[in-house]
Amino acid sequence: MSPPKVDPRVAKRRAQVAAEKTRQRRRRVIVIGSVLLAAAALVGLFMSPVLEVKRVEIKGAQHTSLNSVLAISGLNERGHPMISVDRFALAHRVERLPWVARAEVTRQWPNTVHVLVVERVPVGVVGVPGGVALIDAKGRVLATAPTPPDHTYAITIAPGDKIPGPGRTVPPAVLGAVRILGALSKGLAGQAESVHRVAGSPATYELTLHGPVTIRLGEATRIDDKLAAAEAVLAAQHAPGTVIDVRVPGSPAVTHT
């Protein structure tokens, strides 16, 4: 039995549909290929020396060197693509540097990375071999220096207290002294000379003012109340050799040496 004859018009239409499908497939292949080529070219551009980090600028730093930022960030290595600079991760790494309290990183295309830092401020100093260790209000050791900088107070520590290296936090007993310095009112700050960490456990403290006047604080608890009580006593009497005991801030006691 012979196959049925196909109407020539139907055969022509079928041929047209098949040809159109072939053209559509070719167009899709061309479009996909063009996209892939463009993507590859774009990736190649971003990874090429044309868009590498060639300059790093640091602002807001007095004690933080560009070399230390380059070393901790890895941007001192050649061939670092701008596209791979993770601004937030980089800022977090820079904040590990001893002096840096906060860092912000931005990219300026095609080749520059900007690092803005806010540095910590020393409030206390502790004697160490060769000079003093600078400590900020959070108890972080910033650096060592041959002499105390202006606007810092001496902290005397007890035997056995250890001062770690830059970038680390002082032990709790020394941190109590730092907290006292951070709580000083403007009036007391202008009179203060040093904080003495009394040997023993638990840690207790004494604040020395010009005069001299000694404020016996006891443990580093209720610091604001104790300092307010001492300031009230000072407003009424302020003689050299005065010892103001505010270990119980509601009942301050005054003696003279």
NORMOZI-V436169 format. One record per residue. N is the residue number from 1. RES is the residue in one letter. PSI is psi as a letter, one per 40 degrees, with the letter a starting at -180 (999 if undefined). NEAR is the number of other ideal C-beta (glycine too) atoms within 10 Angstrom. D_LAST is the distance of its C-alpha to the last C-alpha in Angstrom with 2 decimals. Layout:
N	RES	PSI	NEAR	D_LAST
N	RES	PSI	NEAR	D_LAST
This chain:
1	M	h	3	133.22
2	S	i	4	132.00
3	P	i	5	128.54
4	P	i	6	128.52
5	K	i	7	128.64
6	V	h	10	125.48
7	D	h	9	125.94
8	P	d	8	125.35
9	R	d	8	123.06
10	V	d	9	120.86
11	A	d	11	120.79
12	K	d	11	119.83
13	R	d	11	117.01
14	R	d	11	115.71
15	A	d	10	115.74
16	Q	d	10	113.83
17	V	d	10	111.13
18	A	d	10	110.76
19	A	d	10	110.50
20	E	d	10	107.85
21	K	d	10	105.76
22	T	d	10	106.02
23	R	d	10	104.88
24	Q	d	10	101.91
25	R	d	10	100.85
26	R	d	10	101.10
27	R	d	10	99.04
28	R	d	10	96.32
29	V	d	10	96.27
30	I	d	10	96.07
31	V	d	10	93.23
32	I	d	10	91.21
33	G	d	10	91.83
34	S	d	10	90.78
35	V	d	10	87.54
36	L	d	10	86.76
37	L	d	10	87.55
38	A	d	10	85.37
39	A	d	10	82.49
40	A	d	10	82.91
41	A	d	10	82.98
42	L	d	11	79.83
43	V	d	11	78.00
44	G	d	10	79.25
45	L	d	11	77.97
46	F	d	14	74.48
47	M	e	15	74.33
48	S	i	10	75.84
49	P	e	10	74.03
50	V	d	13	74.71
51	L	f	15	71.92
52	E	i	17	69.43
53	V	h	23	65.78
54	K	e	14	65.91
55	R	h	10	62.75
56	V	h	19	59.21
57	E	h	13	56.96
58	I	h	19	53.22
59	K	i	9	51.32
60	G	e	14	47.70
61	A	h	20	46.37
62	Q	d	7	44.06
63	H	e	16	42.91
64	T	h	20	45.85
65	S	i	12	48.88
66	L	d	14	52.48
67	N	d	10	53.18
68	S	d	17	50.62
69	V	d	25	52.23
70	L	d	17	55.68
71	A	d	12	54.74
72	I	d	16	53.23
73	S	d	23	55.98
74	G	e	12	58.90
75	L	e	18	60.28
76	N	e	14	60.43
77	E	i	9	63.49
78	R	i	8	66.87
79	G	f	8	69.22
80	H	h	17	66.73
81	P	i	14	68.75
82	M	d	19	67.19
83	I	d	14	68.59
84	S	e	10	66.54
85	V	h	18	63.16
86	D	h	10	61.31
87	R	d	15	58.89
88	F	d	10	56.63
89	A	d	11	56.52
90	L	d	21	55.86
91	A	d	19	52.97
92	H	d	12	51.46
93	R	d	17	51.71
94	V	d	23	50.12
95	E	e	14	47.14
96	R	e	10	46.43
97	L	i	24	45.41
98	P	d	19	41.63
99	W	e	23	41.12
100	V	h	25	43.67
101	A	d	15	42.59
102	R	i	13	46.10
103	A	i	26	49.51
104	E	h	16	52.85
105	V	h	23	56.11
106	T	i	13	59.36
107	R	h	15	62.74
108	Q	h	11	64.74
109	W	i	8	68.27
110	P	e	11	69.93
111	N	e	15	67.39
112	T	h	14	63.80
113	V	h	23	60.73
114	H	h	15	57.74
115	V	h	25	54.23
116	L	h	16	51.59
117	V	i	24	48.02
118	V	h	14	44.73
119	E	i	18	41.91
120	R	i	21	38.47
121	V	h	14	35.33
122	P	i	24	32.37
123	V	d	20	28.97
124	G	i	25	26.90
125	V	i	21	27.19
126	V	h	22	26.64
127	G	h	14	27.05
128	V	i	14	30.43
129	P	h	6	32.69
130	G	e	9	33.95
131	G	b	14	31.56
132	V	i	22	30.13
133	A	h	24	31.66
134	L	h	25	31.98
135	I	h	28	31.52
136	D	a	20	32.75
137	A	e	16	31.73
138	K	e	14	34.02
139	G	e	20	32.45
140	R	h	21	35.43
141	V	h	22	35.11
142	L	d	20	36.97
143	A	i	16	37.10
144	T	i	17	35.33
145	A	i	16	34.60
146	P	d	7	33.64
147	T	i	7	30.80
148	P	h	17	28.98
149	P	i	11	31.03
150	D	i	5	29.82
151	H	f	9	28.24
152	T	i	17	26.87
153	Y	i	22	23.42
154	A	h	17	22.27
155	I	h	27	22.30
156	T	h	16	20.99
157	I	i	21	23.03
158	A	i	15	23.01
159	P	h	5	25.50
160	G	d	9	28.83
161	D	h	18	28.45
162	K	h	9	31.49
163	I	h	18	32.15
164	P	i	13	35.87
165	G	i	11	38.13
166	P	h	14	38.95
167	G	e	14	40.54
168	R	i	12	38.81
169	T	i	15	35.95
170	V	i	24	32.62
171	P	i	16	32.04
172	P	d	12	30.62
173	A	d	22	27.12
174	V	d	26	26.83
175	L	d	17	28.76
176	G	d	23	26.04
177	A	d	30	23.70
178	V	d	24	26.67
179	R	d	17	27.21
180	I	d	25	23.70
181	L	d	20	24.43
182	G	e	14	27.80
183	A	e	16	26.46
184	L	h	19	24.20
185	S	i	14	25.45
186	K	d	6	26.49
187	G	d	12	23.51
188	L	d	19	20.94
189	A	d	13	23.14
190	G	e	10	22.92
191	Q	e	18	19.12
192	A	i	20	18.72
193	E	d	13	18.36
194	S	i	17	18.48
195	V	h	26	18.67
196	H	h	19	17.59
197	R	h	21	19.93
198	V	h	15	18.30
199	A	i	13	20.87
200	G	i	9	22.92
201	S	h	8	25.39
202	P	i	12	25.39
203	A	h	21	23.49
204	T	i	19	20.13
205	Y	i	23	18.20
206	E	h	20	15.05
207	L	h	26	15.58
208	T	h	18	13.73
209	L	i	19	14.53
210	H	i	11	14.86
211	G	c	14	12.09
212	P	i	13	10.34
213	V	h	22	9.82
214	T	h	19	10.06
215	I	h	27	12.77
216	R	h	20	13.40
217	L	d	28	17.19
218	G	a	18	18.61
219	E	i	13	22.27
220	A	f	22	24.12
221	T	i	13	25.83
222	R	f	17	25.99
223	I	d	19	24.22
224	D	d	10	25.59
225	D	d	13	24.49
226	K	d	27	20.90
227	L	d	21	20.67
228	A	d	15	22.45
229	A	d	22	20.07
230	A	d	25	17.04
231	E	d	17	19.15
232	A	d	13	20.00
233	V	d	18	16.45
234	L	d	19	15.88
235	A	d	9	19.09
236	A	d	7	17.84
237	Q	h	11	14.38
238	H	g	14	12.88
239	A	i	9	10.19
240	P	h	10	8.53
241	G	e	11	5.15
242	T	h	19	6.53
243	V	h	15	7.36
244	I	h	25	10.96
245	D	h	20	12.87
246	V	f	26	16.54
247	R	d	16	18.20
248	V	g	13	20.29
249	P	d	19	20.88
250	G	e	8	22.63
251	S	g	9	19.72
252	P	i	17	16.44
253	A	i	12	13.28
254	V	h	15	10.21
255	T	i	11	6.77
256	H	h	9	3.77
257	T	999	8	0.00
